[in-house]
């Protein structure tokens, strides 16, 4: 059937109406008319796939990716970069407005290089080939490159024959020095050709959580600081944007602040904030990340910061300090009930919420809004061309809250 795209949703999908039902269509832009194959028919909505574009948006351009038809990773590879930013801004503004939360002057900071920025990529291995499953299917798509990943990662993908294994998972991580860590999960034999080390700066190989070559970590330099990052510790995937967030964040910190940094990873933001604040305490659940954070404190000679190992929800009520600010940077599923309760009960004057998922950000703000109001909101194009947006929101305790 032919459908007219009337809008875009918060997942970057085009929206059309069919007999009163909404139809969500990947890779279709507003004002386009597209020929669609319906792939799912639910009670209240349909899902469709573009077969042909009958009337093109003036913003449409051909994709930079050879796999754009099968891969749903980049929703906006079919348009120019500036327009993708505009669509993402509109999607977030509308999403919040839907819950009566108007965002004043919400803008997304663009990326500096919108291809080749990702320092980590996770792929499936099947029959000695690298690739991924097409979204919501078990259809394996072999790939030879991913244009949004760093060039040194793509070079490793290209040389997969030098360490190929039959099946499993492969994660490739790179630092700004193009050093590479390979993380392999497989029950099959992995034999590694020495040529691999001649062509790539491999600094560590981890097979099923065991180090089989050199180290389990590398170092990253960001924000003028040095960070040790273990293979299984989170680290910001985009150098330019993560440095922008850190410098915006620092502007919001005062010298008398005592800050709680929840979900602190290797101390990426904690250390930066500690340069200005009186004291920072970070909490993180991954042991290697906390050990890295403690090492990073030492490497950068920063004294007024400490890190606790454990789940945020288990640790928060056991800390005696009175905090002036709390930074939360949770995983995609957002804050859990205990953490929301803690924030409502403790009435910390300022919450800085950094989020990679605007949906859970909005959900949590709805829960906090009886006591907190939004005083600042900004987006960052951490994941260019994909539907994802990083956000920093600042919430202030409402006057007279008791
Ligand atoms: C989005 S990352 C942010 C890390 C850090 N703020 C940074 O910028 O590098 C979320 C972090 O939360 C950690 N995490 C996930 N669930 C947690 C929990 N329940 N308690 C503590 N940390 C958790 C993850 O290991 C990860 O390091």
Boltz pocket constraint, residues with backbone or C-beta under 6 A from the ligand:
constraints:
  - pocket:
      binder: B
      contacts: [[A, 233], [A, 234], [A, 235], [A, 236], [A, 262], [A, 263], [A, 264], [A, 265], [A, 266], [A, 267], [A, 268], [A, 269], [A, 283], [A, 284], [A, 285], [A, 286], [A, 289], [A, 310], [A, 311], [A, 312], [A, 313], [A, 329], [A, 330], [A, 331], [A, 356]]
      max_distance: 6.0
